[in-house]
Amino acid sequence: MRVGFIGTGEIAAAMVRGLAGQGHQITVSARNSGKARALAGEYTEVSVAENAEVVTNSEVVFLCLMADVARATLAGLPFRADHAIVSVMVDVPLAELHSLCSPAIDIALTIPLSPVATGGSMLPVYPASNALQLLFGESDTILPVNSEAALNAHFAGSALSAPLIALMQTGSTWLAQQTGDPQAAETYVAGVFAGFLRQMAEQGADFEALLKGLATEGGLNASLKNHMAETGSHAALVKGMDALKPRLGL
Ligand SMILES: NC(=O)c1ccc[n+]([C@@H]2O[C@H](COP(=O)([O-])OP(=O)(O)OC[C@H]3O[C@@H](n4cnc5c(N)ncnc54)[C@H](OP(=O)(O)O)[C@@H]3O)[C@@H](O)[C@H]2O)c1
């Protein structure tokens, strides 16, 4: 397929890496020029062009801009009725995208995260997008949701990533302070969680089942979990997710 990216930032670069090597013809925005040139240097199927040419050259256009830039940029681009558009942008609702990308009508919202570069990531989508399915359906899990509000709630879900990784980093730093080996501590902590996540995927376990297995009374896991609950960390997480609601229109 001929695939274009408007805005060659962090997430566009990850998506390009995820698509590379599959026979697609990929055009990326000249902005950001460092990232765009690096991608074109790395993959023969990637070329760099101005935004209008990206749109003209592509059957599928991924919108990977910050919201304010999107509002200033998209309306002047040569979208066609036969384009499939996929926006990864928070803060630009579907109705506004329809107006900015007119006359295109096949417009969907999704939420990639950086693991899309290597595959195996989750891609919630609303409404269903044939283009997203064709491009990422084999390498990643496409998760259709039933409303724009549900998609926006998944944006809040995706924001769990940094806090939970930061929590693992804090635990791993603590471990390293005891052992004197930061690298081994990080490998251990990451490996422990990778093991649980693999167990979920391979044995169909859910969070409740994993927690049950870790709930031995008086055990270290139970002690630390109770401490976290009693000191308000779970409530703080929920409060933080609630605080995202107004921005996400929830
Ligand atoms: N990062 C994530 O994990 C993630 C996940 C899900 C969704 N998103 C969404 O993806 C969007 C982009 O996020 P990001 O993290 O990739 O941000 P980013 O790295 O800042 O990428 C935005 C890119 O847009 C470029 N740009 C600015 N003005 C432009 C113009 N007129 N034409 C074309 N490109 C222009 C910027 O280029 P310059 O550097 O040259 O200014 C920058 O490289 C956001 O709406 C965000 O909500 C991000």
The ligand as an SDF file (V2000), in Angstrom:
LIG
                    3D

 48 52  0  0  0  0  0  0  0  0999 V2000
    4.3220    9.3960   21.6250 N   0  0  0  0  0  0  0  0  0  0  0  0
    3.3740    8.4920   21.9020 C   0  0  0  0  0  0  0  0  0  0  0  0
    3.6380    7.4380   22.5250 O   0  0  0  0  0  0  0  0  0  0  0  0
    1.9540    8.7110   21.4200 C   0  0  0  0  0  0  0  0  0  0  0  0
    1.0290    7.7070   21.6380 C   0  0  0  0  0  0  0  0  0  0  0  0
   -0.2810    7.8690   21.1670 C   0  0  0  0  0  0  0  0  0  0  0  0
   -0.6340    9.0270   20.5150 C   0  0  0  0  0  0  0  0  0  0  0  0
    0.2800   10.0250   20.3440 N   0  0  0  0  0  0  0  0  0  0  0  0
   -0.1350   11.2490   19.6350 C   0  0  0  0  0  0  0  0  0  0  0  0
    0.6760   11.3930   18.4960 O   0  0  0  0  0  0  0  0  0  0  0  0
    0.8130   12.7770   18.2010 C   0  0  0  0  0  0  0  0  0  0  0  0
    2.2880   13.0700   18.0180 C   0  0  0  0  0  0  0  0  0  0  0  0
    2.9680   12.6960   19.1990 O   0  0  0  0  0  0  0  0  0  0  0  0
    4.5310   12.4050   19.2070 P   0  0  0  0  0  0  0  0  0  0  0  0
    4.8490   11.8790   20.5490 O   0  0  0  0  0  0  0  0  0  0  0  0
    4.9260   11.6400   18.0060 O   0  0  0  0  0  0  0  0  0  0  0  0
    5.0410   13.9210   19.1430 O   0  0  0  0  0  0  0  0  0  0  0  0
    6.3210   14.5230   18.4290 P   0  0  0  0  0  0  0  0  0  0  0  0
    7.4560   13.5580   18.5520 O   0  0  0  0  0  0  0  0  0  0  0  0
    6.4940   15.9040   18.9320 O   0  0  0  0  0  0  0  0  0  0  0  0
    5.8680   14.5480   16.9010 O   0  0  0  0  0  0  0  0  0  0  0  0
    5.1400   15.5770   16.3220 C   0  0  0  0  0  0  0  0  0  0  0  0
    5.8630   15.9180   15.0480 C   0  0  0  0  0  0  0  0  0  0  0  0
    5.1010   16.8640   14.2890 O   0  0  0  0  0  0  0  0  0  0  0  0
    6.0540   17.6200   13.5530 C   0  0  0  0  0  0  0  0  0  0  0  0
    5.4810   18.8410   12.9950 N   0  0  0  0  0  0  0  0  0  0  0  0
    5.3670   20.0620   13.5760 C   0  0  0  0  0  0  0  0  0  0  0  0
    4.7970   20.9240   12.7120 N   0  0  0  0  0  0  0  0  0  0  0  0
    4.5640   20.2320   11.5700 C   0  0  0  0  0  0  0  0  0  0  0  0
    3.9930   20.5640   10.3180 C   0  0  0  0  0  0  0  0  0  0  0  0
    3.5210   21.7790   10.0450 N   0  0  0  0  0  0  0  0  0  0  0  0
    3.9260   19.5790    9.3910 N   0  0  0  0  0  0  0  0  0  0  0  0
    4.3660   18.3450    9.6300 C   0  0  0  0  0  0  0  0  0  0  0  0
    4.9050   17.9700   10.7920 N   0  0  0  0  0  0  0  0  0  0  0  0
    4.9980   18.9030   11.7590 C   0  0  0  0  0  0  0  0  0  0  0  0
    7.1480   17.9020   14.5470 C   0  0  0  0  0  0  0  0  0  0  0  0
    8.3110   18.2520   13.8360 O   0  0  0  0  0  0  0  0  0  0  0  0
    9.4200   19.1780   14.5190 P   0  0  0  0  0  0  0  0  0  0  0  0
   10.1130   18.2840   15.4980 O   0  0  0  0  0  0  0  0  0  0  0  0
   10.2750   19.5640   13.3560 O   0  0  0  0  0  0  0  0  0  0  0  0
    8.7030   20.3230   15.1730 O   0  0  0  0  0  0  0  0  0  0  0  0
    7.2350   16.5760   15.2970 C   0  0  0  0  0  0  0  0  0  0  0  0
    8.2430   15.7430   14.7840 O   0  0  0  0  0  0  0  0  0  0  0  0
    0.1780   13.5490   19.3500 C   0  0  0  0  0  0  0  0  0  0  0  0
   -1.0770   14.0490   18.9510 O   0  0  0  0  0  0  0  0  0  0  0  0
    0.0390   12.5160   20.4390 C   0  0  0  0  0  0  0  0  0  0  0  0
   -1.1200   12.7460   21.2290 O   0  0  0  0  0  0  0  0  0  0  0  0
    1.5790    9.8820   20.7680 C   0  0  0  0  0  0  0  0  0  0  0  0
  1  2  1  0
  2  3  2  0
  2  4  1  0
  4  5  1  0
  4 48  2  0
  5  6  2  0
  6  7  1  0
  7  8  2  0
  8  9  1  0
  8 48  1  0
  9 10  1  0
  9 46  1  0
 10 11  1  0
 11 12  1  0
 11 44  1  0
 12 13  1  0
 13 14  1  0
 14 15  2  0
 14 16  1  0
 14 17  1  0
 17 18  1  0
 18 19  2  0
 18 20  1  0
 18 21  1  0
 21 22  1  0
 22 23  1  0
 23 24  1  0
 23 42  1  0
 24 25  1  0
 25 26  1  0
 25 36  1  0
 26 27  1  0
 26 35  1  0
 27 28  2  0
 28 29  1  0
 29 30  1  0
 29 35  2  0
 30 31  1  0
 30 32  2  0
 32 33  1  0
 33 34  2  0
 34 35  1  0
 36 37  1  0
 36 42  1  0
 37 38  1  0
 38 39  2  0
 38 40  1  0
 38 41  1  0
 42 43  1  0
 44 45  1  0
 44 46  1  0
 46 47  1  0
M  CHG  2   8   1  16  -1
M  END
$$$$
